[in-house]
Amino acid sequence: MFGLYITHPQVKIDPQVPVPKWGLSDIGAERARKAASSDWAKRLTRIISSEETKAIETAEILAEASGTKIEIVDAMHENDRSATGFLPPPQFEEAANWFFANPEESFKGWERAIDAQARIVAAVKAVLATHDTASPIAFVGHGGVGTLLKCHLAGRPISRDRDQPGGGGNLYAFGLADVSLTCDWTPIEEWRG
């Protein structure tokens, strides 16, 4: 059976609002609804979400389609970037490149990539330790920690070249029996299961 790691789609960017409180944009919400109409979404038996607004909104749309309730796991949050606050897209991309290229160091007070990876891996393992491997499950979160988890599942070093394309609203699948990747990043509304 399959497990999924799903990243929230497009958000309403507001420099005056803390990043964890950003919600989905109209485009992001529409993409989540389109994904929720897929057969795979209706089969989900558990949906685990980060406590950040954009992840919860994505998870709630999927939960409505599958008739499940979402479970919030605090440790699934995005890498902590609060030390720098909002960075405009060009500066953010430079910072993210540095974050992945220097996993054992902190970018201007950000959580280190190795620490964020240890956190997300531990959170997912803790959930899967009590999960029925015959039941589809989705983890809804963020691109940075999702990429760090993907690197771990693939047995590969931390690297941004394993990051999702297009900036959000993607998923990858893994087998629940052996927790190995079964597909690479795919747009949420295009995956067929």
GUKOL-687499 format. One record per residue (C-alpha): residue number from 0; y, z, x. Coordinates in steps of 0.1 Angstrom, whole numbers, plus 5000, padded with zeros to 4 digits. Layout:
PT_NUM_Y_Z_X .
...
// end
This chain:
PT_0_5000_5000_5000 .
PT_1_5036_4995_5011 .
PT_2_5064_5017_5022 .
PT_3_5100_5003_5023 .
PT_4_5131_5012_5042 .
PT_5_5160_4998_5022 .
PT_6_5197_4998_5034 .
PT_7_5225_5000_5008 .
PT_8_5243_4967_5002 .
PT_9_5280_4961_5004 .
PT_10_5304_4990_4999 .
PT_11_5340_4996_4989 .
PT_12_5357_5003_5022 .
PT_13_5385_5028_5019 .
PT_14_5399_5042_5051 .
PT_15_5413_5072_5031 .
PT_16_5379_5082_5019 .
PT_17_5352_5098_5042 .
PT_18_5326_5071_5050 .
PT_19_5297_5092_5034 .
PT_20_5316_5091_5001 .
PT_21_5320_5053_5000 .
PT_22_5303_5038_4969 .
PT_23_5288_5003_4963 .
PT_24_5312_4974_4957 .
PT_25_5307_4952_4927 .
PT_26_5288_4927_4949 .
PT_27_5266_4955_4964 .
PT_28_5258_4969_4929 .
PT_29_5249_4934_4916 .
PT_30_5226_4929_4946 .
PT_31_5209_4962_4940 .
PT_32_5204_4953_4903 .
PT_33_5189_4919_4913 .
PT_34_5165_4937_4937 .
PT_35_5156_4962_4909 .
PT_36_5145_4933_4887 .
PT_37_5118_4924_4913 .
PT_38_5081_4933_4907 .
PT_39_5080_4954_4938 .
PT_40_5109_4976_4926 .
PT_41_5091_4983_4893 .
PT_42_5060_4994_4912 .
PT_43_5078_5022_4932 .
PT_44_5064_5057_4926 .
PT_45_5088_5076_4948 .
PT_46_5123_5068_4960 .
PT_47_5138_5090_4988 .
PT_48_5175_5087_4994 .
PT_49_5201_5098_5019 .
PT_50_5227_5121_5002 .
PT_51_5255_5096_5010 .
PT_52_5271_5080_4978 .
PT_53_5263_5044_4986 .
PT_54_5226_5052_4992 .
PT_55_5223_5073_4961 .
PT_56_5239_5046_4940 .
PT_57_5214_5020_4954 .
PT_58_5185_5044_4948 .
PT_59_5196_5052_4913 .
PT_60_5196_5015_4904 .
PT_61_5160_5011_4918 .
PT_62_5149_5044_4901 .
PT_63_5160_5031_4867 .
PT_64_5138_5000_4871 .
PT_65_5108_5020_4882 .
PT_66_5112_5049_4859 .
PT_67_5111_5074_4888 .
PT_68_5136_5100_4899 .
PT_69_5152_5100_4933 .
PT_70_5147_5127_4959 .
PT_71_5175_5135_4982 .
PT_72_5167_5142_5019 .
PT_73_5197_5153_5038 .
PT_74_5182_5143_5072 .
PT_75_5183_5106_5062 .
PT_76_5220_5103_5066 .
PT_77_5236_5077_5088 .
PT_78_5243_5085_5124 .
PT_79_5271_5110_5125 .
PT_80_5303_5091_5134 .
PT_81_5328_5117_5121 .
PT_82_5342_5123_5155 .
PT_83_5361_5090_5155 .
PT_84_5366_5087_5117 .
PT_85_5370_5052_5102 .
PT_86_5371_5024_5127 .
PT_87_5382_4989_5117 .
PT_88_5354_4964_5117 .
PT_89_5360_4949_5152 .
PT_90_5362_4983_5168 .
PT_91_5333_4996_5148 .
PT_92_5311_4967_5160 .
PT_93_5321_4974_5196 .
PT_94_5312_5011_5191 .
PT_95_5279_5003_5175 .
PT_96_5270_4980_5204 .
PT_97_5277_5008_5228 .
PT_98_5258_5033_5206 .
PT_99_5226_5012_5207 .
PT_100_5230_5002_5244 .
PT_101_5234_5038_5255 .
PT_102_5210_5058_5233 .
PT_103_5211_5090_5255 .
PT_104_5249_5092_5255 .
PT_105_5275_5100_5228 .
PT_106_5301_5075_5219 .
PT_107_5333_5096_5217 .
PT_108_5315_5124_5200 .
PT_109_5291_5104_5178 .
PT_110_5256_5116_5173 .
PT_111_5235_5101_5201 .
PT_112_5211_5074_5191 .
PT_113_5181_5093_5204 .
PT_114_5190_5123_5183 .
PT_115_5196_5102_5152 .
PT_116_5163_5085_5158 .
PT_117_5144_5118_5161 .
PT_118_5160_5130_5129 .
PT_119_5152_5100_5108 .
PT_120_5116_5097_5122 .
PT_121_5110_5134_5114 .
PT_122_5124_5131_5079 .
PT_123_5102_5101_5071 .
PT_124_5071_5116_5086 .
PT_125_5077_5148_5066 .
PT_126_5078_5129_5033 .
PT_127_5048_5107_5042 .
PT_128_5027_5137_5052 .
PT_129_5025_5147_5015 .
PT_130_5026_5112_5000 .
PT_131_4997_5094_4984 .
PT_132_4991_5063_5006 .
PT_133_4980_5044_4975 .
PT_134_5015_5047_4959 .
PT_135_5045_5025_4969 .
PT_136_5074_5044_4982 .
PT_137_5110_5035_4992 .
PT_138_5134_5052_5016 .
PT_139_5170_5043_5008 .
PT_140_5195_5048_5035 .
PT_141_5216_5031_5062 .
PT_142_5215_5003_5087 .
PT_143_5219_5023_5119 .
PT_144_5192_5049_5113 .
PT_145_5171_5023_5096 .
PT_146_5172_5003_5128 .
PT_147_5163_5034_5149 .
PT_148_5133_5040_5126 .
PT_149_5123_5004_5128 .
PT_150_5124_5006_5167 .
PT_151_5101_5037_5165 .
PT_152_5076_5021_5140 .
PT_153_5074_4990_5162 .
PT_154_5069_5011_5194 .
PT_155_5100_4994_5209 .
PT_156_5130_5009_5228 .
PT_157_5162_5014_5209 .
PT_158_5181_4981_5208 .
PT_159_5207_4966_5185 .
PT_160_5188_4933_5186 .
PT_161_5165_4949_5160 .
PT_162_5194_4956_5137 .
PT_163_5197_4941_5102 .
PT_164_5215_4908_5097 .
PT_165_5244_4905_5074 .
PT_166_5256_4941_5073 .
PT_167_5235_4957_5046 .
PT_168_5213_4952_5016 .
PT_169_5181_4945_5035 .
PT_170_5147_4960_5038 .
PT_171_5116_4961_5059 .
PT_172_5081_4970_5049 .
PT_173_5054_4990_5065 .
PT_174_5018_4998_5057 .
PT_175_5013_5034_5045 .
PT_176_4978_5036_5059 .
PT_177_4988_5030_5095 .
PT_178_5027_5031_5093 .
PT_179_5030_4998_5110 .
PT_180_5056_4971_5102 .
PT_181_5045_4944_5079 .
PT_182_5078_4924_5076 .
PT_183_5111_4923_5093 .
PT_184_5145_4927_5077 .
PT_185_5147_4907_5045 .
PT_186_5175_4907_5019 .
PT_187_5166_4931_4991 .
PT_188_5168_4905_4964 .
PT_189_5146_4880_4983 .
PT_190_5116_4902_4992 .
PT_191_5085_4895_4970 .
PT_192_5062_4922_4981 .
// end
